[in-house]
Amino acid sequence: MPSRHEDEPEDGYELDSGSSQLTPSEEQEQALLSEHDVEKLPQQRAREHPISLITRILRPRTIVPIIIGSILAIIALAIALSNTLKSDASKPIEVPNVLESPTVDVGSEQVRTPGDYTLNPNWDYGVGPKRRVYNWTIQDIEKNPDGVYRPMMLVNGQFPGPLIECNEGDTIVVNVDNQAANATSIHWHGLYQNGTNWMDGTVGITQCPIAPNTRFTYDFKVDGQSGTYWYHAHQGVQAADGLFGPFVIHGKDEREQQKIEYHTDRVVMVHDHYYNLSSELLMEYLAPDQENAEPVPDSALINGMNVRDCSSLLHRKCDNSSASLPVFALESTKNHRLRIINVGAFAEFQLQIDEHEFAVTEVDGTDIWPAYYHRLKINPAQRYSIIISSNSTNSYWLRAQMITTCFAEPNPDMKGEARAIINYTTNPTEPSSPSPEPTSKDWNDVVELECRDMNTTELIPIEQIPPPSVADATFYLRTTFEIGAWRLSRGFFNQTSWRASAHSPTLLRAVDGLSSSNTSFISSGPSSTTSTSSLPEDILPNPFAFVNTAAFDATRELVLQTSGIRTVDLLVSNFDDGAHPLHLHGHKFWVLASGSSGYPSPSIYEDGTLNLENPLRRDTVTMEAFGWVLVRVVLDNPGMWALHCHVTWHAEAGLMMQVLARAEEVAKFEIPADVRGLCGKEGLERGMAPSDEIFMHQPDQPS
């Protein structure tokens, strides 16, 4: 679907963004004033005696047209009223097919409240497809979400970004005006983008970044999926600077798929928070001798909110007078849905509510049979819906604790826990004043020390979709961090460490090469693969699914290419001491098996341990430190799709690869001109990870 610029009308509908158009009353007033100026009535006529004026009006040549005009107006009004009364009284009020979000004054202070992420209780799940238009200005703004000031990169001055709420089948149009100092892009996490691969928002893969002082429009249809998703910047680690927000897609059968009825529905985002710009932290992280020592967060937030004690942070600019904890006012005796999203860059969270058990009912957009827990483990990019309730009218702590044992080093400034208040009441309203702190008791069992997923075997999809019984091809991948030239620690899939090109995305190269029948996109069998000589014969790639080392530089771009609709197994072993939440763009996969250490059994395909009946389908799965995971995916969505670790620091260190699915269909893609046009702008590298070459000639480095 071609995209368009903000100033182009759609089907005769033109966006009004702060125009100088007059209101009807202003137009009438302007017309009257203009008429008076043109006629320039003599002063004596303006001062004419009232009796003389009435006499003139009552003359036959004057009064007859007035009477006739009045009669015609009355007849027209009667006809219109009659037609209205004859219409079907049961017909619903028509909703405009184009719905535009209200314009936001980006220069004003945007204060977020928990109510901003409460979903519309009167949402119409069955309304026809709509075109929902959003106007976003991205700017650099200094804010103090928890009291500590820091530079941020925000949508319309809001932190977190605005909620996108839509129905399956809607078209989403986001007009982006990048007024920030750095180039950027927006990725729509978990959305299939079927037919609009170039709208996926992945710098170096599906697009060039949106340069500073540049406008670009994302325009895509949301089809074939529903549930909880989110959006975030996909240039560098800009999401850690505040460029993210929730994205909820309602399905027509949403209430039926959710097996526990709920009264309210809201988004709860948990995330780590840094006080320094991501570009500064990224430079330090990628410098020599760091050995994958990820930046440790300074704080944790819930929906962008927390409160720090400024007296303990005297070296920081801090004012917590406007900071507060989130308060969720819920009606007692009712069920309430919380859509939990980890929008952070690094930390896994353990989330719990004092004295509550809850039901998990959704995972990454897949509705599941209720599974009951009192603690939820959620890694970056993952989403879970939980249902909570209480018969009391008390308040309880919601605690979101970062699992700090997975951090490489301590941070003396860190506050590792964020809290919100669950306030049950018989008359719920989002409170405007601070609520008293709860006196509820925490669970007394030991906090998790390992970074890993929930037990996926306990999370069973409601809609049973078994995976194909046999894969067309199996690829063995290993993730490592290795120290190479200039003592730089970099992430690898096999022998490849990803480096993005700001000016030449792989999708554009693939479309151009495939459409011109370039032979480098045709498999020559196993010789086209990387490091397969040691793999068993039964998992060697075939001509329909292979690693393309001819068209792509395998040291920087590992591309798994398929043709036709293929079922592929990815068996990934983690040789690193850190966990890796792996996210595949454009698809969901089945989690067939996983392990916490060592290697999978050589007989994993024969010993009956694989769940092939109804395994969990999701888009982000976590490998534990030194663990492994086996996923099966049907590559039926044409395009170039990223597969990467969603610890954003790891992805920027190179832990990313790509899947070129259904290459024969990609050859038919017509990339919109404005997408290609992004690549000719200046300043595209601003905000990207630094090139390894900048470290070549630093002091004490080998030349």
C-alpha positions as CSV (number, residue, x, y, z in Angstrom):
1,M,0.0,0.0,0.0
2,P,1.6,3.2,-1.1
3,S,2.3,5.7,1.6
4,R,1.7,9.4,1.2
5,H,3.0,12.7,2.6
6,E,1.0,14.6,5.2
7,D,0.0,17.3,2.8
8,E,-1.7,15.0,0.3
9,P,-5.5,14.5,0.5
10,E,-6.9,11.0,0.7
11,D,-10.1,10.3,-1.4
12,G,-11.0,14.0,-1.4
13,Y,-10.5,14.2,2.4
14,E,-8.0,16.9,3.3
15,L,-6.5,17.0,6.8
16,D,-6.9,20.3,8.7
17,S,-3.9,20.9,10.8
18,G,-4.3,24.3,12.4
19,S,-5.6,26.0,9.2
20,S,-6.9,29.5,9.1
21,Q,-10.3,28.4,7.9
22,L,-13.3,30.5,9.2
23,T,-16.1,28.9,11.1
24,P,-19.6,29.3,9.5
25,S,-20.5,32.2,11.9
26,E,-17.2,33.9,11.1
27,E,-17.9,33.5,7.4
28,Q,-21.3,35.1,7.7
29,E,-19.9,37.9,9.7
30,Q,-17.1,38.4,7.2
31,A,-19.6,38.3,4.3
32,L,-21.8,40.9,5.9
33,L,-18.9,43.2,6.6
34,S,-17.7,42.8,3.0
35,E,-21.1,43.5,1.6
36,H,-21.4,46.7,3.7
37,D,-18.0,47.8,2.4
38,V,-18.9,47.2,-1.2
39,E,-22.3,48.9,-1.2
40,K,-21.0,51.9,0.9
41,L,-24.6,52.8,1.9
42,P,-25.1,56.6,2.2
43,Q,-25.3,57.9,5.8
44,Q,-28.8,59.4,5.2
45,R,-30.1,55.9,4.3
46,A,-28.6,54.4,7.4
47,R,-30.5,57.1,9.4
48,E,-33.8,56.7,7.6
49,H,-37.0,57.1,9.7
50,P,-38.5,53.8,10.8
51,I,-42.0,54.6,9.4
52,S,-40.5,55.4,6.0
53,L,-38.5,52.1,6.0
54,I,-41.7,50.0,6.8
55,T,-43.6,51.7,4.1
56,R,-40.9,50.8,1.5
57,I,-40.9,47.2,2.7
58,L,-44.7,46.9,2.4
59,R,-44.8,47.9,-1.3
60,P,-46.0,45.1,-3.5
61,R,-42.8,44.7,-5.5
62,T,-41.0,44.3,-2.2
63,I,-43.3,42.2,-0.1
64,V,-44.3,39.6,-2.7
65,P,-40.7,38.2,-3.2
66,I,-40.3,38.0,0.6
67,I,-43.6,36.0,1.0
68,I,-42.8,33.6,-1.9
69,G,-39.3,33.0,-0.5
70,S,-40.6,32.3,2.9
71,I,-43.2,29.8,1.6
72,L,-40.5,27.9,-0.4
73,A,-38.2,27.7,2.6
74,I,-41.0,26.3,4.8
75,I,-41.8,23.6,2.1
76,A,-38.1,22.6,1.8
77,L,-37.9,22.3,5.6
78,A,-41.0,20.1,5.7
79,I,-39.7,17.8,3.0
80,A,-36.4,17.4,4.8
81,L,-38.1,16.7,8.1
82,S,-40.4,14.1,6.5
83,N,-37.4,12.2,5.0
84,T,-35.7,12.1,8.3
85,L,-38.7,10.7,10.1
86,K,-39.1,8.0,7.4
87,S,-35.5,6.8,7.9
88,D,-35.0,3.6,9.9
89,A,-35.0,4.6,13.6
90,S,-32.9,1.6,14.5
91,K,-30.1,2.5,12.1
92,P,-27.0,3.5,14.1
93,I,-25.4,6.9,13.8
94,E,-22.8,6.9,11.0
95,V,-19.3,7.2,12.2
96,P,-16.9,9.0,9.8
97,N,-14.7,6.7,7.8
98,V,-11.8,8.9,8.5
99,L,-11.1,9.6,12.2
100,E,-8.3,12.0,13.0
101,S,-6.7,12.3,16.4
102,P,-6.9,15.7,18.1
103,T,-4.1,18.1,17.5
104,V,-1.7,18.4,20.4
105,D,0.2,21.6,21.3
106,V,3.7,20.1,21.4
107,G,4.9,23.2,23.1
108,S,2.7,22.7,26.2
109,E,3.6,20.5,29.2
110,Q,2.0,17.1,28.7
111,V,1.3,15.4,32.1
112,R,0.4,11.8,31.9
113,T,-2.1,10.1,34.2
114,P,-3.1,6.4,34.4
115,G,-6.4,7.3,32.8
116,D,-4.6,8.1,29.6
117,Y,-4.2,4.4,29.0
118,T,-7.6,3.3,30.0
119,L,-9.4,1.8,26.9
120,N,-12.7,3.1,25.7
121,P,-15.5,1.2,27.6
122,N,-18.0,2.0,24.8
123,W,-15.7,0.8,22.0
124,D,-17.6,-0.6,19.0
125,Y,-16.0,-3.9,18.1
126,G,-18.3,-4.5,15.1
127,V,-18.1,-1.2,13.3
128,G,-16.8,-1.3,9.7
129,P,-13.2,-0.5,8.8
130,K,-12.0,3.0,9.6
131,R,-9.1,5.1,8.5
132,R,-7.5,6.4,11.7
133,V,-5.2,9.4,11.2
134,Y,-2.6,10.5,13.8
135,N,-0.4,13.6,13.5
136,W,2.9,13.2,15.4
137,T,5.7,15.7,15.9
138,I,8.9,14.2,17.3
139,Q,11.0,16.6,19.4
140,D,13.8,16.7,21.9
141,I,12.4,17.8,25.2
142,E,13.8,17.8,28.8
143,K,11.5,16.1,31.3
144,N,11.6,14.7,34.8
145,P,9.2,11.7,34.9
146,D,10.3,10.6,38.4
147,G,11.9,13.9,39.5
148,V,15.2,13.6,37.7
149,Y,15.5,15.8,34.6
150,R,16.9,14.2,31.4
151,P,16.8,15.0,27.7
152,M,14.1,12.9,26.0
153,M,12.8,12.2,22.4
154,L,9.0,12.3,22.5
155,V,5.9,12.1,20.3
156,N,3.9,15.4,20.7
157,G,5.7,16.1,24.0
158,Q,4.1,13.1,25.6
159,F,5.8,10.5,27.7
160,P,5.0,7.7,27.1
161,G,3.6,8.2,23.7
162,P,-0.1,8.3,22.8
163,L,-2.3,5.2,22.7
164,I,-3.3,3.8,19.3
165,E,-6.6,1.9,19.7
166,C,-8.3,0.4,16.6
167,N,-10.2,-2.5,15.3
168,E,-8.9,-5.4,13.2
169,G,-9.3,-4.3,9.6
170,D,-8.7,-0.6,10.2
171,T,-6.1,1.5,8.3
172,I,-3.6,3.4,10.4
173,V,-2.1,6.6,9.1
174,V,0.6,8.3,11.2
175,N,2.0,11.5,9.8
176,V,5.5,11.9,11.4
177,D,7.2,15.3,11.5
178,N,10.7,14.7,12.8
179,Q,11.8,18.0,14.5
180,A,14.4,16.2,16.7
181,A,18.2,16.5,16.2
182,N,18.6,12.8,15.3
183,A,17.1,10.7,12.5
184,T,14.5,8.1,13.6
185,S,11.9,5.6,12.5
186,I,8.9,3.9,14.1
187,H,8.5,0.2,14.3
188,W,5.0,-1.3,14.9
189,H,6.0,-4.2,17.2
190,G,4.2,-7.4,16.5
191,L,2.2,-6.1,13.5
192,Y,2.3,-8.4,10.5
193,Q,2.5,-5.6,7.9
194,N,1.2,-8.1,5.3
195,G,1.5,-6.3,2.0
196,T,3.3,-3.3,3.4
197,N,6.7,-4.6,4.5
198,W,8.2,-1.2,3.8
199,M,6.0,0.2,6.7
200,D,7.7,-2.0,9.3
201,G,9.9,0.8,10.3
202,T,13.2,-1.1,10.7
203,V,16.2,1.1,9.8
204,G,18.7,-0.6,7.5
205,I,16.2,-3.4,6.7
206,T,12.8,-1.9,5.5
207,Q,13.6,1.8,5.3
208,C,16.2,4.5,5.7
209,P,15.6,6.6,8.8
210,I,13.5,9.8,8.8
211,A,16.1,12.5,8.7
212,P,15.8,15.6,11.0
213,N,13.4,18.2,9.6
214,T,11.8,15.6,7.4
215,R,8.2,14.4,7.2
216,F,7.1,10.8,6.5
217,T,3.8,9.0,6.6
218,Y,3.2,5.5,7.8
219,D,0.1,4.1,6.1
220,F,-0.9,0.4,6.7
221,K,-3.8,-1.8,7.3
222,V,-4.2,-3.9,10.5
223,D,-5.4,-7.3,9.3
224,G,-5.5,-10.8,10.6
225,Q,-4.6,-10.1,14.2
226,S,-5.8,-8.6,17.4
227,G,-4.5,-8.1,20.9
228,T,-1.9,-6.1,22.7
229,Y,1.1,-4.5,20.8
230,W,3.2,-1.4,20.9
231,Y,5.3,0.9,18.8
232,H,8.8,2.2,19.4
233,A,11.8,3.9,17.6
234,H,14.0,1.5,15.7
235,Q,17.0,3.7,15.2
236,G,19.8,3.1,17.8
237,V,18.4,2.8,21.3
238,Q,16.0,5.8,20.9
239,A,13.1,3.9,22.6
240,A,15.1,4.3,25.8
241,D,14.8,8.1,25.3
242,G,11.0,7.9,25.5
243,L,9.9,7.2,21.9
244,F,7.4,4.4,22.5
245,G,3.7,3.8,23.2
246,P,0.9,1.2,23.3
247,F,-1.0,-0.2,20.3
248,V,-4.2,-2.1,21.0
249,I,-6.1,-4.0,18.2
250,H,-9.7,-5.1,19.0
251,G,-11.0,-8.2,17.4
252,K,-14.7,-8.7,16.6
253,D,-14.8,-11.7,18.9
254,E,-12.5,-10.2,21.5
255,R,-15.0,-10.7,24.4
256,E,-15.6,-14.3,23.4
257,Q,-11.9,-15.1,23.1
258,Q,-11.3,-13.8,26.6
259,K,-12.8,-16.4,28.8
260,I,-13.1,-14.2,31.9
261,E,-15.5,-11.3,31.5
262,Y,-14.0,-8.0,32.6
263,H,-15.4,-4.6,33.4
264,T,-12.5,-2.3,32.5
265,D,-9.5,-2.6,30.3
266,R,-6.3,-0.6,30.5
267,V,-2.6,-0.7,29.5
268,V,0.2,-0.9,32.1
269,M,3.7,-0.3,30.7
270,V,6.7,-1.3,32.8
271,H,10.2,-0.2,31.8
272,D,13.7,0.5,32.9
273,H,14.7,4.2,32.8
274,Y,18.0,5.9,32.2
275,Y,19.0,9.4,33.2
276,N,21.5,9.8,30.3
277,L,20.8,9.9,26.6
278,S,20.9,6.5,24.9
279,S,23.4,7.8,22.3
280,E,25.9,8.6,25.1
281,L,25.3,5.2,26.8
282,L,25.6,3.4,23.5
283,M,29.0,5.0,22.8
284,E,30.3,3.8,26.1
285,Y,28.8,0.3,25.8
286,L,30.3,-0.3,22.3
287,A,33.8,1.1,23.3
288,P,36.8,-1.2,23.7
289,D,37.2,-3.4,26.7
290,Q,33.5,-3.3,27.8
291,E,32.9,-7.1,27.3
292,N,29.2,-6.7,26.9
293,A,28.7,-4.7,30.1
294,E,25.2,-3.4,29.3
295,P,24.3,0.0,30.8
296,V,22.5,-0.5,34.1
297,P,19.2,1.4,34.5
298,D,18.9,4.2,37.0
299,S,15.2,3.7,37.7
300,A,12.0,1.8,36.9
301,L,8.7,3.3,35.8
302,I,5.1,2.3,35.4
303,N,3.3,4.2,32.6
304,G,6.2,6.7,32.7
305,M,5.7,7.4,36.5
306,N,7.6,7.0,39.7
307,V,9.0,9.2,42.5
308,R,12.7,9.5,43.4
309,D,14.1,11.0,46.6
310,C,16.0,14.0,45.2
311,S,18.0,14.3,48.5
312,S,19.8,11.0,47.5
313,L,20.6,12.3,44.0
314,L,22.3,15.6,44.7
315,H,24.5,15.2,41.6
316,R,21.4,15.2,39.4
317,K,19.0,18.0,38.5
318,C,16.0,16.8,40.4
319,D,12.5,18.2,41.3
320,N,9.9,15.6,42.3
321,S,7.1,18.0,43.1
322,S,5.3,17.1,39.9
323,A,6.1,13.3,40.1
324,S,3.7,10.8,41.4
325,L,2.9,7.1,41.5
326,P,0.2,5.7,39.2
327,V,-3.1,5.1,40.8
328,F,-5.6,2.7,39.2
329,A,-9.1,3.2,40.6
330,L,-11.1,0.0,40.1
331,E,-14.6,-0.9,41.0
332,S,-14.7,-3.6,43.7
333,T,-16.4,-7.0,43.0
334,K,-15.7,-6.5,39.3
335,N,-13.0,-8.1,37.0
336,H,-10.5,-5.8,35.4
337,R,-8.1,-6.4,32.5
338,L,-4.5,-5.1,32.7
339,R,-2.5,-5.3,29.5
340,I,1.1,-5.5,30.7
341,I,3.8,-4.4,28.3
342,N,7.6,-4.4,29.0
343,V,8.7,-1.4,26.9
344,G,12.2,-1.3,28.4
345,A,15.6,-1.6,26.8
346,F,17.2,-4.2,29.1
347,A,15.6,-5.3,32.3
348,E,13.3,-8.3,32.8
349,F,10.5,-7.4,35.3
350,Q,8.8,-9.5,37.9
351,L,5.3,-8.0,38.5
352,Q,3.0,-8.8,41.3
353,I,0.0,-7.4,43.2
354,D,0.0,-7.8,47.0
355,E,-2.4,-10.4,48.3
356,H,-3.7,-11.1,44.8
357,E,-3.6,-14.0,42.4
358,F,-4.5,-13.2,38.8
359,A,-5.3,-15.0,35.6
360,V,-3.1,-14.6,32.6
361,T,-5.3,-14.5,29.5
362,E,-3.2,-13.2,26.6
363,V,0.4,-13.6,25.5
364,D,1.8,-11.4,22.7
365,G,-1.6,-11.1,21.0
366,T,-2.6,-14.7,21.5
367,D,-5.6,-15.3,23.7
368,I,-5.0,-18.2,26.1
369,W,-7.0,-20.3,28.6
370,P,-6.8,-18.6,32.0
371,A,-3.6,-19.6,33.9
372,Y,-3.3,-18.5,37.5
373,Y,-0.2,-17.0,39.1
374,H,0.8,-14.5,41.8
375,R,3.9,-13.3,40.0
376,L,4.4,-12.5,36.3
377,K,7.8,-12.6,34.6
378,I,8.0,-10.3,31.5
379,N,11.0,-9.7,29.3
380,P,11.6,-6.7,27.0
381,A,9.0,-6.5,24.2
382,Q,6.7,-9.1,25.6
383,R,3.0,-8.5,26.5
384,Y,0.7,-10.3,28.9
385,S,-2.9,-9.6,29.8
386,I,-4.0,-10.4,33.3
387,I,-7.4,-10.3,35.0
388,I,-7.7,-9.1,38.6
389,S,-10.5,-8.5,41.1
390,S,-11.3,-8.1,44.7
391,N,-14.4,-7.9,47.0
392,S,-12.7,-5.4,49.3
393,T,-12.5,-1.6,49.1
394,N,-8.9,-1.5,50.1
395,S,-5.8,-0.4,48.3
396,Y,-2.9,-2.7,47.3
397,W,0.6,-2.2,45.9
398,L,1.3,-3.3,42.4
399,R,5.1,-3.9,42.4
400,A,7.3,-4.1,39.3
401,Q,10.7,-5.3,40.3
402,M,13.7,-5.4,37.9
403,I,15.6,-8.7,38.2
404,T,18.9,-6.9,39.0
405,T,20.9,-10.2,39.3
406,C,21.0,-10.2,35.5
407,F,22.9,-6.8,35.4
408,A,26.6,-6.9,34.7
409,E,27.5,-4.4,37.5
410,P,25.9,-2.4,40.3
411,N,24.5,1.1,39.9
412,P,24.6,3.0,43.2
413,D,21.9,5.4,41.9
414,M,19.5,2.7,40.9
415,K,16.0,2.3,42.3
416,G,15.1,-1.2,41.1
417,E,11.4,-1.2,41.9
418,A,8.4,0.8,40.6
419,R,5.1,0.8,42.3
420,A,1.5,1.7,41.4
421,I,-1.6,1.7,43.7
422,I,-4.5,-0.5,43.0
423,N,-7.4,1.3,44.7
424,Y,-10.7,-0.6,44.9
425,T,-13.8,1.5,45.4
426,T,-17.5,1.4,45.0
427,N,-17.3,4.7,42.9
428,P,-14.1,4.5,40.8
429,T,-12.7,7.6,39.3
430,E,-9.1,8.4,38.4
431,P,-8.1,10.4,41.5
432,S,-6.8,13.9,41.0
433,S,-5.0,14.0,44.4
434,P,-2.4,11.6,45.8
435,S,-3.9,8.5,47.4
436,P,-2.8,7.2,50.8
437,E,-0.1,4.5,50.6
438,P,-1.5,0.9,50.9
439,T,-0.7,-1.2,53.9
440,S,-0.9,-4.4,51.9
441,K,1.7,-7.2,52.4
442,D,4.1,-8.4,49.8
443,W,4.3,-12.1,48.9
444,N,6.9,-13.7,51.1
445,D,8.4,-16.2,48.6
446,V,11.9,-15.6,47.1
447,V,12.1,-13.2,44.2
448,E,13.3,-14.8,40.9
449,L,17.0,-14.6,40.4
450,E,17.2,-15.8,36.8
451,C,16.1,-14.0,33.6
452,R,13.8,-16.3,31.8
453,D,10.2,-16.7,30.5
454,M,7.1,-17.9,32.1
455,N,6.6,-21.7,31.7
456,T,5.2,-21.6,28.1
457,T,3.8,-25.2,28.5
458,E,1.2,-23.8,30.9
459,L,0.0,-21.1,28.5
460,I,-2.4,-22.8,26.1
461,P,-4.0,-20.9,23.2
462,I,-7.8,-20.8,23.1
463,E,-7.8,-21.1,19.3
464,Q,-6.1,-24.4,18.6
465,I,-3.8,-24.0,15.6
466,P,-1.3,-26.9,15.6
467,P,2.0,-26.3,13.7
468,P,2.8,-28.3,10.6
469,S,4.0,-31.7,11.7
470,V,7.3,-31.5,9.7
471,A,9.5,-28.5,8.8
472,D,10.7,-28.0,5.3
473,A,14.1,-26.9,6.6
474,T,15.8,-26.5,10.0
475,F,18.5,-23.8,10.7
476,Y,20.8,-24.1,13.6
477,L,21.8,-20.7,15.0
478,R,24.0,-19.8,17.9
479,T,24.2,-16.5,19.7
480,T,27.5,-15.3,21.1
481,F,29.4,-12.2,22.2
482,E,32.9,-12.2,21.0
483,I,35.9,-9.8,21.5
484,G,37.6,-9.1,18.2
485,A,39.7,-6.4,16.6
486,W,40.4,-3.3,18.7
487,R,39.1,-5.2,21.8
488,L,35.5,-4.6,20.7
489,S,32.8,-6.9,22.2
490,R,30.1,-7.6,19.6
491,G,27.1,-9.8,19.3
492,F,26.9,-12.6,16.7
493,F,24.4,-14.9,15.0
494,N,26.8,-17.6,13.9
495,Q,29.6,-15.6,12.2
496,T,27.6,-12.5,11.5
497,S,27.5,-9.3,13.5
498,W,24.8,-7.0,12.2
499,R,25.6,-3.5,11.0
500,A,22.8,-1.4,9.6
501,S,23.2,0.7,6.5
502,A,21.4,4.1,6.8
503,H,21.4,4.6,3.1
504,S,20.8,1.2,1.6
505,P,18.1,-1.0,3.3
506,T,18.3,-4.7,2.5
507,L,14.6,-4.7,1.4
508,L,15.3,-2.2,-1.3
509,R,18.3,-4.1,-2.5
510,A,16.4,-7.3,-2.5
511,V,13.5,-5.9,-4.5
512,D,15.9,-4.4,-7.1
513,G,17.9,-7.6,-7.3
514,L,15.0,-10.0,-7.5
515,S,13.0,-7.9,-9.9
516,S,16.0,-7.8,-12.3
517,S,16.6,-11.6,-12.0
518,N,20.0,-11.0,-10.4
519,T,21.5,-14.5,-10.1
520,S,22.9,-13.8,-6.6
521,F,19.4,-14.3,-5.3
522,I,19.2,-17.9,-6.6
523,S,20.4,-20.7,-4.4
524,S,23.3,-22.9,-5.4
525,G,22.6,-25.3,-2.7
526,P,24.6,-25.9,0.5
527,S,27.6,-24.0,-0.9
528,S,25.5,-20.8,-0.5
529,T,25.3,-21.3,3.2
530,T,27.5,-20.2,6.1
531,S,29.2,-22.7,8.3
532,T,27.0,-25.7,7.6
533,S,29.8,-28.2,7.1
534,S,29.5,-29.4,10.7
535,L,25.7,-29.6,10.7
536,P,23.9,-32.9,10.3
537,E,22.8,-33.6,6.8
538,D,19.1,-33.5,7.7
539,I,19.2,-29.8,8.7
540,L,21.2,-28.5,5.8
541,P,19.4,-25.7,3.9
542,N,17.8,-26.5,0.6
543,P,17.3,-24.4,-2.6
544,F,14.0,-23.2,-1.2
545,A,15.4,-22.1,2.1
546,F,19.0,-21.1,2.4
547,V,21.4,-18.5,3.8
548,N,22.2,-16.1,1.0
549,T,25.8,-15.2,1.1
550,A,26.0,-14.2,-2.5
551,A,23.7,-11.1,-2.4
552,F,24.6,-10.1,1.1
553,D,27.8,-9.6,3.1
554,A,27.7,-12.5,5.6
555,T,30.0,-10.7,8.0
556,R,27.4,-7.9,8.5
557,E,24.1,-9.3,7.2
558,L,22.9,-12.8,7.8
559,V,19.9,-13.3,5.6
560,L,17.9,-16.5,5.5
561,Q,16.0,-16.6,2.2
562,T,13.0,-18.7,1.3
563,S,10.7,-19.1,-1.7
564,G,7.1,-20.3,-1.6
565,I,5.4,-20.8,1.7
566,R,7.8,-22.7,3.8
567,T,7.8,-24.1,7.3
568,V,11.1,-23.5,9.0
569,D,12.5,-24.6,12.4
570,L,15.0,-22.3,14.1
571,L,17.0,-24.1,16.7
572,V,18.9,-21.4,18.6
573,S,21.6,-22.0,21.2
574,N,22.8,-19.3,23.5
575,F,26.5,-19.3,24.3
576,D,26.3,-16.0,26.2
577,D,25.9,-15.5,30.0
578,G,23.0,-13.2,29.4
579,A,19.4,-13.9,28.4
580,H,18.1,-12.9,25.0
581,P,14.5,-12.2,24.2
582,L,14.3,-13.0,20.5
583,H,11.7,-11.2,18.4
584,L,10.7,-12.0,14.8
585,H,9.1,-9.3,12.8
586,G,6.1,-9.9,10.6
587,H,5.2,-13.3,12.1
588,K,4.2,-15.4,15.1
589,F,6.0,-18.7,15.8
590,W,5.2,-21.8,17.8
591,V,7.5,-22.4,20.8
592,L,8.1,-26.1,20.5
593,A,10.7,-26.6,23.2
594,S,13.4,-24.8,25.3
595,G,16.1,-25.6,27.8
596,S,18.0,-23.9,30.5
597,S,21.4,-25.2,29.8
598,G,23.5,-27.3,27.5
599,Y,22.3,-28.5,24.1
600,P,19.0,-30.0,23.0
601,S,18.8,-33.7,22.9
602,P,20.1,-35.2,19.6
603,S,16.8,-37.1,19.4
604,I,14.6,-34.1,20.1
605,Y,12.6,-34.8,17.0
606,E,12.1,-38.4,17.8
607,D,11.7,-38.6,21.6
608,G,8.1,-37.2,21.7
609,T,9.0,-34.2,23.8
610,L,7.9,-31.6,21.2
611,N,4.4,-30.1,21.7
612,L,2.8,-30.3,18.2
613,E,-0.8,-30.2,19.3
614,N,-1.4,-26.6,20.4
615,P,1.9,-24.9,21.5
616,L,2.0,-21.2,22.4
617,R,2.2,-18.8,19.5
618,R,4.0,-15.6,20.2
619,D,6.5,-13.1,18.6
620,T,9.1,-12.8,21.4
621,V,10.6,-15.7,23.2
622,T,13.5,-15.6,25.7
623,M,16.6,-17.8,25.7
624,E,18.1,-18.2,29.1
625,A,21.8,-17.7,29.7
626,F,23.5,-20.7,28.1
627,G,20.1,-22.1,27.2
628,W,18.4,-22.9,23.9
629,V,15.0,-22.7,22.2
630,L,13.3,-24.4,19.3
631,V,10.6,-22.5,17.4
632,R,8.7,-23.4,14.2
633,V,7.4,-20.7,11.9
634,V,5.4,-20.7,8.7
635,L,7.1,-18.1,6.5
636,D,4.0,-17.0,4.5
637,N,4.3,-13.2,4.8
638,P,6.4,-11.8,1.9
639,G,9.1,-9.4,2.9
640,M,12.4,-8.8,4.6
641,W,12.0,-9.3,8.4
642,A,14.3,-8.7,11.3
643,L,15.0,-11.5,13.8
644,H,16.9,-10.0,16.8
645,C,17.5,-9.8,20.5
646,H,15.2,-7.2,22.1
647,V,17.7,-6.2,24.7
648,T,18.2,-3.2,22.6
649,W,21.9,-2.8,23.6
650,H,22.5,-6.4,22.2
651,A,20.8,-5.6,18.9
652,E,23.0,-2.5,18.5
653,A,26.0,-4.6,19.2
654,G,25.2,-6.9,16.3
655,L,22.7,-9.5,17.6
656,M,20.3,-9.2,14.6
657,M,19.7,-11.2,11.4
658,Q,17.0,-11.2,8.7
659,V,14.5,-13.5,7.0
660,L,13.8,-12.9,3.3
661,A,10.4,-14.7,3.1
662,R,8.7,-15.6,-0.2
663,A,11.3,-14.0,-2.4
664,E,9.3,-14.6,-5.5
665,E,6.6,-12.3,-4.1
666,V,9.1,-9.7,-2.9
667,A,10.3,-9.4,-6.5
668,K,6.8,-8.0,-7.3
669,F,6.9,-5.3,-4.6
670,E,6.6,-1.7,-5.8
671,I,8.3,0.4,-3.2
672,P,6.6,3.8,-2.8
673,A,8.6,6.8,-4.0
674,D,8.5,8.5,-0.6
675,V,10.1,5.4,1.0
676,R,12.9,5.4,-1.4
677,G,13.1,9.2,-1.1
678,L,14.1,8.9,2.6
679,C,17.5,7.5,1.5
680,G,18.6,10.7,-0.2
681,K,18.2,12.9,2.8
682,E,21.1,14.4,4.9
683,G,21.7,13.4,8.5
684,L,20.6,9.8,8.3
685,E,23.4,8.5,10.5
686,R,22.4,10.8,13.4
687,G,21.3,8.6,16.2
688,M,22.7,5.4,14.8
689,A,25.2,3.2,16.6
690,P,28.8,4.4,16.1
691,S,30.9,2.6,13.4
692,D,33.5,0.3,14.7
693,E,36.1,2.2,12.7
694,I,35.9,5.2,15.0
695,F,37.7,3.1,17.7
696,M,40.6,2.2,15.4
697,H,43.0,4.9,16.3
698,Q,42.2,5.6,19.9
699,P,45.1,5.8,22.3
700,D,46.6,2.4,23.3
701,Q,44.6,0.6,20.5
702,P,46.3,-1.4,17.9
703,S,46.6,0.4,14.6
